[in-house]
Amino acid sequence: MGDQNAISWVSIVFFQYVSYVIGMSLPPDLVNLAARQHGTFSRECAYTLGVTAQQLRRWSTQCECVPLSRHVFVLPGAPPTPRQGAMAGVLDAGPGSCLSLISSLALWDIPGFLCVPAHVLRPRSVAHRAVTLATVHSTTSVPEHHVAVLDGIPVTTPTRTCFDIAAHLPPHRVAQIVDRFWSRRLTDAPRLHAMRVELSCQGRNGLTVMDTVLESRPIGYTAPESGQESRFILLLARHGLRPMDRQVDIYEHTPDGGTVWIGRVDFLDRTARVIVEIDGDLYHRSLTDQAHDEARRERYRTLGYQVEVVAQHELWHAPDAVMARIRDARNGVSVPRSPQK
């Protein structure tokens, strides 16, 4: 699909260039700019390249560019995509604007969100104008270090996005999003705490939610490595069970006083000596994987740990039963399980 899009863009740019040479079409500089912006360009950008309002009207009449709004145009033949819609929304909002909120989450590949309808952040200092291609959210300012460019689209950074969405989504969802960015190394404690200080003087909504999120994510915090881990953490909280340590290395002492690393477990209750491992549906399926996992878990048991294995589908389809097993294990109740199919 990527190669096909590249070929289509080369064809569009080449056609526009040839047309311009024989006096029929848009200047190559404007076409190249639009190609970098998912086929779109703004009236302001055209003016900076020397295009006049009269030329834009003529090109629009001749269908050499198609107006999407009073301020935004698209090249004919440019394939419509969600990212084109997001780019058009940013351009429609005016200079200094950027993609934000749930549209930003989508552009940063956070599951469950869409780029369009586009949500755009615009500084209040920008002259007010009607916007038809996006939902505009005004803010006191959008400093340069709060904005990144991803796939050609100006967008709030992951750190700024976390604070913006904190006023619009449930607290547990905000925490999941923070962890997702954190696990991908797109944010961390220093950046989040620095952003908290920057935004504290603005009296913005969502700061209380972010304070709660940051309180449980100090310097040195390790974010969950998967959606299954995040789901398990959420279930513990919902069922009133105390948190467990995550991604813990287990060692075995040798007769000569040394240690041998056995493996890293997903969750550990050190006091109750309960290990929880989550088996994803994609992995742990082959007989070789199952034999290896069971041998490792047997070594944990010889060290005095109780091991609870939770299948990924159980987290979503039988959460109450999973939490009951965890509660029993922590209380010292061992419940035999039937072999999984």
N, C-alpha and C positions, 0 to 999 in steps of 0.2 A: 504493500500500500504506500509506503514511504517513497519507493522508487517511482511509482506511478505519479504521485503528487509532484515529485521533482521534475519528471518529464513534462507534465502538464504545465508547470510554471515556466520551464525553459521555452516551451512552445508559445505560451502567451507573451512572454517578454520578447521573443524573437519576432513574432507577428507584429507587436506594437512598434518595435524598432523599425522594421521594414516599412510599416505604414507611415511612420513619422518621416522617414527619409523621402518618401514620395509625397509628403505634404498632407497626409490624411489623418494623423492621430496624435496621441499624447506624447510629450517629450520623454526620451528614454530615462532621464533622471527621475521623473515622476513615476514611471512604470516600475523602475527598480525599487523605489521607495515602497510602492504598494506591494510589490512581491515580498518584501521583508516584513510587511504588516498584514499578511494573510489576504492580500488582494485589495486592501482598503487604504484610503488616504483622506486626510482632512483638508478642509478649505484653507486653514492656516498654513499647513505644510506646502500646499500648492503655491500659495502666495510667496512663501520664502524662496521657492524655486523660480520665481519670475512669472508665474502664470497669472493671468488677469481674470477678473470676474466674468468678463465678456467671453473669454475662451472657455471657461468652465460651463457657461450656459450653452455655448455652441456645441461643445463635446457631449453634454447631456442630451441635447436635442438630437444629435446624430447617434446617440446610444454608444458613444465611444467610452463613456464612463456612466455609471448608473447611480443616481443619488439615493442614498439610504435614509438620509435626513437632510436638514438644511445645511449641516456642517460636514457630512461624511459621504464619500463616494466609494464605489467598488468597481473594479475592472470587470468588463463583461467576460464571461467564461470562467471567472474565478470560482472554484468549487466552494459552495457554502458549507461551513463547518462551525462547530461550537466555538472554536478559537477565533474564527473570523468574527463571529457575533460578539465575543468578548472584546476583541480589538476595536471593533466599531463602537462599542459602548464607551470605551475609554476615550477614543477620539471625539465622540459626540459630547462628552462632558467638558472637554476643553483642556488647555495646557495645564500641566501639573497634576492631572488626574491619574489614577491607577486602579487596577482591578482589586477588589477587596472582599472581605467577609466570605460568604459561602462560595462565591466565584473564585476567590483566591485559593480556598481549600481545594477546589476541583482542579485548578491549574497546577497546584503542588501535588496532585495525585493522592489526595485523601479520599478513600472510598465513601460513597454515599452522597456525594455532592456534584452539582452540575455548574458548568461555566455560565450557561445562559438559562434564564434571563440574567444579564450581567448586572452585578452590583459593583459600583464604582465609588471610590473615595475621592473627594475634591476639596481642596483648601478653600476656606471661606473668602480668602483674599482674591480669588479668581472671580472676575466679573460674572454676575449671574446671567444664565441664559437657559432657554428651554431645552430640555433633553428628552428625546423620544426613544433612544436605543438602550437606555440603562436606567436602573434605579440608583439615584445619586445620594450619597451620604456625605454630609458636610463635616469638616473637622477644622480645628484651629489652624493646624499646619500639618504638612506631610514632609518631614525632613528627608533629605536625600538618602540617609542611611537606613530609612524605614522602607525603602523601595528597591526592588530588584527588577531585572528584565529577564523574563523566562519565555523562551520561544518567541522573542520579539515583542512581548506584551509587558508593559509596566505593571507590576503587581506588588502588593505589600509583602514584606519579608515574612517568613514563617513566625518569627518572634512577634512582630507587630500584629500579624493575623490572629494569633492566640488571644491577644488582648481585645481585639475588635470583636471577635465572635463570642467572647465571654458574656456579653450583655444580651446575646440572642439565642444561646443554646443552653440546655440543662447542664449543671455543674459536672456531672459524671461524663457527659459527652466532651466537654471542654478538656477535662483531665485526659481522656483517651486521645484527643487530638494533640495535646501537648506531648504525651508519651510517643505518639507516632512520629512527630517531628524530631523529638529527642533521639529516638532509636535510629533515625536516619542521619543523625548529626547535623540537622538543619537548625537546631537551637540547643541551648543548654542552660544551666543555672546562671552563670555569669551574664549571659545575654538577656535572659528573662528578668533577672533582678535589676539590671541596668535599665531595661525598658520600663519596669515598674516605677523606678525613680523618675524617669523622664515624663511619664504620663500622669504622675500623682498630682501635679499642679493643675490639671485640666478638669478635675471634678467629674470624670467620665464614669458612666455606668460599667459594671462588670469588674471593677477593681476588687470588690469584696470576694467575688468568685475566684479571681486569680490569686488573691492573697491565700485563700484556702488551698488552692492547687500548689502554690509555691511552698507553703509551709511543710507539705509532705514530700517535697522534692528539693532537698538541700544540696549544697555543693558535694559532689561525689555520688549523687544519685544515679542509679542505673535504670534506664527505661525498659519496660517489657520488650522482649525481642519479637513478639508475635501477637496477632489478634487473640489467639487462644489464651495467652498469659493475661492480657488485659481483661478478657472476659472472666477468667478465674478470679482475678483481683476484685472485680466488680461484684461477683457473686458472694465472695467472702463478706464484703461490706454490707450487701443487701440482707444477708442472713445473720448479721450481728456477730460474725466470727472475727477474731483478731487477725491482723495481717500476718503473712509468713514471709520469711526472707526468700529472695529470688536469686536464681543463677548462682548457686552455692557449690563450690568444689568440695568433694568428699575424698578424704585421704585415709589410708590404712597404715598403721604403724608396723614396722618390720622388727624382727628380733634384734637386729643390730642397732636399734634406736633411730633408724631413719623412717621416712614416710614414702608411700607409694600412692600416686594419684589414681583413683578409681574412675571418677567421672564427675560431671557437673549435673546437678539436679535442678529441675525447674523451680521447685518450692521446698522449703524446709522449715519445720517447727522445731527449733533447737531444744526447747524445754521438753516437749512431748516426744521428741525424736521420731517425728513423722515426716516422711518424704512424699511429695506429690510430683508425679511426672505426667505430662500431658502428651499423648500420642496423636500426632496429626494424622488426618485421613490420607494424606499424600504419601507420607513416609511410614516406616514401621510396619509395612504390609508384607514384605517378603519373609519367607521362612528363615533366611539368614539373619535379617534384621531382628526378627522376634527372638531367635536363639541368643543373639549377642546381647539384646536388651535384658533378657531374663537372667543370663549369667551375671551381668553387672548388678542387677537388682538383688540377686541372691547374695552377692558379696555385701551389699548394704545391709541385708537382713542379718548376716552373720556378725555384723558390727553392732547389732541391737536396734536398728532402725525398722520401723514399720513402713512399708512402701505401698502407697495407693496409686494405681495407674488409672488415669482418666482419659477416655477416648474423646477426640475433638467433638464428635457429634453429640456426646452426652452433655457437654457444656451448654449446648443450644436446645436440645430436645428433652433432657432429663436433669435440669439444674438442681431441683429440690433433692433428688436422690443422690446426686454427687455431693451436695453439701451435707446431707445426712451421714454419708460415709466418712467425710472428713471430720465431722463432729465426733462420730464414734471413735475414729482412729485417735483423735487427740485425747479422748477420754479413756483410752486404753482398751477399747472394745475392738476385737479383730473379727471382721465379718468375711467369711470365705466367699469368693466370687466364682461364678460359673465361667468357664472358658469363653472368650469372645469369638464370635463367628467371623 
